[in-house]
Amino acid sequence: MPRLKGNKNLASSEAEIDREGNKVSVSRVIIAFLISAAVLIFAFSAGYMVSFLNYQRVSATQNIIKNDILSTQLSGELLQECNDDAFNLFSRKLDESGALISIMEERFGKNDENVLEQKKQYTLLELQHFLAVEKYAEACNKDIDFIFFFYSNSNEYGNNAENIGKILGRVKDQKEEKVMIYSFDYDLDMETVQLLRYLYKVYYPNSVVVNKKIVLRNVQNIDEVNEALESK
């Protein structure tokens, strides 16, 4: 009998240990849950902050380009005074806006909806700049060439567009302010771009229009562009 009693006490003790063990397990589960919840909250907050900051950057870029459009309208009138320094500053402002678009493409992707919307604003800015410089060249008797590059970021044409862009960059380096180069997204869903393609008979992506009359397709080297520039 004492032995049986001893067995009962032992069983009771084991039950207490089991119950204590269960309490410890529950505590661990609660702690794990709290940690997981904290991680999820942190991740959500971090994701929200990233999205918010991205939105702020996009909004800031949009405001910059809108301001540049207004500035271009005013500066275009001032160019009629034939001030070369004003012309150089005028052109640098366009380059800065173009650099912002490139940064957005790298950060958010070339097909991001917000990026495409900013491209539309930038396209209007380019056209206003072109019209202002064209008037400046006529009024001030300046010999300036104009190049339109209708590039495509599609998988099929993207790499070729990069190569042509580099060639045109070399043309700009050689001729500096004597040539103005404007780049338009061939695939952009915008009536203005479609109208430009119609006016200059651009039927294929990555076409280069020189001085509004010569259309080059799939430019392979700088000589092709220079030859077109010299034929005016």
C-alpha positions as CSV (number, residue, x, y, z in Angstrom):
1,M,0.0,0.0,0.0
2,P,2.7,2.5,0.8
3,R,4.1,1.7,-2.5
4,L,0.8,2.5,-4.2
5,K,0.6,5.7,-2.2
6,G,4.0,6.6,-3.3
7,N,3.0,6.0,-6.9
8,K,0.0,8.3,-6.5
9,N,2.2,11.1,-5.1
10,L,4.6,10.6,-8.0
11,A,1.8,10.7,-10.5
12,S,0.5,13.9,-8.9
13,S,4.0,15.5,-9.0
14,E,4.3,14.6,-12.7
15,A,0.9,16.1,-13.4
16,E,2.0,19.3,-11.7
17,I,5.2,19.4,-13.8
18,D,3.1,18.8,-16.9
19,R,0.7,21.6,-16.0
20,E,3.7,23.8,-15.3
21,G,5.2,22.8,-18.6
22,N,2.0,23.7,-20.3
23,K,2.0,27.2,-18.7
24,V,5.6,27.7,-19.9
25,S,4.5,26.7,-23.5
26,V,1.6,29.1,-23.4
27,S,3.9,31.9,-22.3
28,R,6.2,31.1,-25.1
29,V,3.3,31.1,-27.6
30,I,2.1,34.5,-26.3
31,I,5.6,36.0,-26.5
32,A,6.1,34.6,-30.0
33,F,2.8,36.0,-31.0
34,L,3.7,39.4,-29.7
35,I,7.0,39.4,-31.4
36,S,5.4,38.4,-34.7
37,A,2.8,41.1,-34.3
38,A,5.5,43.6,-33.6
39,V,7.4,42.5,-36.7
40,L,4.3,42.8,-38.9
41,I,3.5,46.2,-37.5
42,F,7.0,47.4,-38.1
43,A,7.0,45.9,-41.6
44,F,3.7,47.6,-42.4
45,S,4.9,50.9,-41.0
46,A,8.1,50.7,-43.0
47,G,6.3,49.8,-46.1
48,Y,3.9,52.7,-45.6
49,M,6.8,55.1,-45.0
50,V,8.5,53.9,-48.2
51,S,5.3,54.4,-50.2
52,F,4.7,57.8,-48.6
53,L,8.3,58.9,-49.3
54,N,8.0,57.6,-52.9
55,Y,4.7,59.5,-53.3
56,Q,6.4,62.6,-51.9
57,R,9.2,62.3,-54.4
58,V,6.8,61.8,-57.3
59,S,4.8,64.8,-56.1
60,A,7.9,66.9,-55.8
61,T,9.0,65.9,-59.3
62,Q,5.6,66.7,-60.7
63,N,5.7,70.2,-59.1
64,I,9.2,70.8,-60.4
65,I,8.2,69.9,-64.0
66,K,5.0,72.0,-63.8
67,N,7.0,74.9,-62.6
68,D,9.5,74.4,-65.4
69,I,6.6,74.5,-67.9
70,L,5.5,77.9,-66.6
71,S,9.1,79.0,-66.4
72,T,9.7,77.9,-70.0
73,Q,6.7,80.0,-71.2
74,L,8.2,83.1,-69.6
75,S,11.9,82.4,-70.5
76,G,10.9,81.8,-74.1
77,E,9.9,85.4,-74.4
78,L,13.1,86.6,-72.8
79,L,15.1,84.6,-75.3
80,Q,14.0,87.1,-78.0
81,E,16.5,89.5,-76.5
82,C,19.2,87.3,-78.0
83,N,21.1,86.8,-74.7
84,D,23.4,83.8,-75.1
85,D,23.8,83.3,-71.4
86,A,20.0,83.2,-71.0
87,F,19.9,80.6,-73.8
88,N,22.5,78.4,-72.1
89,L,20.6,78.6,-68.8
90,F,17.4,77.9,-70.5
91,S,18.8,74.7,-72.0
92,R,20.3,73.5,-68.7
93,K,16.9,73.7,-67.0
94,L,15.5,71.3,-69.6
95,D,18.4,68.9,-69.0
96,E,17.7,69.0,-65.3
97,S,14.1,68.0,-65.8
98,G,15.2,65.2,-68.1
99,A,17.6,63.9,-65.4
100,L,14.7,63.8,-62.9
101,I,12.7,61.6,-65.4
102,S,15.7,59.3,-65.7
103,I,16.0,59.0,-62.0
104,M,12.3,58.1,-61.6
105,E,12.6,55.5,-64.4
106,E,15.5,53.8,-62.5
107,R,13.8,54.0,-59.1
108,F,10.2,53.0,-60.0
109,G,10.5,51.4,-63.5
110,K,10.0,52.8,-67.0
111,N,6.4,51.5,-67.1
112,D,5.3,52.8,-63.7
113,E,2.1,54.7,-64.0
114,N,3.4,57.8,-62.2
115,V,6.5,57.8,-64.3
116,L,4.5,57.8,-67.5
117,E,2.3,60.6,-66.2
118,Q,5.5,62.7,-65.5
119,K,6.7,61.8,-69.0
120,K,3.6,63.5,-70.4
121,Q,4.4,66.6,-68.5
122,Y,8.0,66.5,-69.6
123,T,6.9,66.0,-73.2
124,L,5.0,69.2,-73.0
125,L,8.0,70.9,-71.5
126,E,10.2,69.7,-74.4
127,L,7.8,71.0,-77.0
128,Q,7.6,74.4,-75.4
129,H,11.3,74.5,-75.2
130,F,11.7,73.5,-78.8
131,L,9.2,76.2,-80.0
132,A,11.0,78.8,-77.9
133,V,14.4,77.9,-79.2
134,E,13.2,77.8,-82.7
135,K,11.9,81.3,-82.4
136,Y,15.2,82.3,-80.7
137,A,17.2,80.9,-83.6
138,E,15.1,82.8,-86.2
139,A,15.0,86.1,-84.3
140,C,18.7,86.1,-83.3
141,N,20.1,84.6,-86.5
142,K,21.5,81.5,-84.7
143,D,22.4,78.4,-86.6
144,I,20.9,75.6,-84.5
145,D,20.1,72.1,-85.6
146,F,17.2,70.2,-84.1
147,I,17.0,66.4,-83.5
148,F,13.9,64.5,-82.4
149,F,14.5,61.0,-81.1
150,F,11.5,58.8,-80.9
151,Y,12.7,56.0,-78.6
152,S,11.0,52.9,-77.3
153,N,11.6,51.2,-73.9
154,S,9.9,48.0,-75.1
155,N,11.7,44.7,-74.7
156,E,12.2,44.5,-78.5
157,Y,13.6,47.9,-79.0
158,G,15.0,49.0,-75.6
159,N,18.6,48.0,-76.1
160,N,18.8,49.6,-79.5
161,A,17.3,52.8,-78.0
162,E,20.1,52.9,-75.4
163,N,22.7,52.6,-78.1
164,I,21.2,55.3,-80.3
165,G,20.9,57.5,-77.2
166,K,24.6,57.2,-76.6
167,I,25.3,58.1,-80.2
168,L,23.2,61.2,-79.9
169,G,24.9,62.0,-76.7
170,R,28.2,62.1,-78.5
171,V,26.7,64.4,-81.1
172,K,25.6,66.8,-78.3
173,D,29.1,66.7,-76.8
174,Q,30.6,67.6,-80.2
175,K,28.3,70.4,-81.1
176,E,27.1,71.5,-77.7
177,E,24.6,74.5,-78.1
178,K,24.6,74.2,-81.9
179,V,22.3,71.2,-81.7
180,M,19.2,70.7,-79.6
181,I,18.1,67.1,-79.0
182,Y,14.6,66.2,-77.8
183,S,13.6,62.7,-76.9
184,F,10.0,61.4,-77.1
185,D,8.7,58.1,-75.9
186,Y,7.3,56.5,-79.1
187,D,4.9,54.3,-77.1
188,L,3.6,57.0,-74.8
189,D,-0.2,57.1,-74.8
190,M,-0.4,60.8,-75.6
191,E,-2.0,62.6,-78.5
192,T,0.8,65.1,-78.7
193,V,3.4,62.3,-79.4
194,Q,1.1,60.7,-81.9
195,L,0.7,64.1,-83.7
196,L,4.5,64.5,-83.8
197,R,4.9,61.0,-85.3
198,Y,2.3,61.9,-87.9
199,L,3.8,65.3,-88.8
200,Y,7.3,63.9,-89.2
201,K,6.4,60.6,-90.8
202,V,7.8,58.5,-88.0
203,Y,6.4,55.0,-88.4
204,Y,9.0,52.9,-86.5
205,P,10.4,53.0,-83.0
206,N,13.9,54.5,-82.5
207,S,13.6,56.8,-85.4
208,V,15.7,60.0,-85.4
209,V,14.3,63.1,-87.1
210,V,16.9,65.7,-88.2
211,N,15.8,69.3,-88.7
212,K,12.2,68.2,-89.1
213,K,12.8,66.7,-92.5
214,I,15.3,63.8,-92.5
215,V,14.2,60.5,-90.8
216,L,16.8,58.0,-89.8
217,R,16.0,54.5,-88.8
218,N,18.2,52.3,-86.5
219,V,21.1,54.7,-86.4
220,Q,24.4,52.6,-86.1
221,N,27.0,55.3,-85.8
222,I,27.6,59.0,-85.3
223,D,28.6,59.5,-89.0
224,E,25.0,58.9,-90.1
225,V,23.7,61.7,-87.9
226,N,26.5,64.1,-88.8
227,E,25.9,63.5,-92.5
228,A,22.2,64.3,-92.1
229,L,23.0,67.4,-90.2
230,E,25.4,68.6,-92.9
231,S,22.8,68.0,-95.7
232,K,20.5,70.8,-94.6
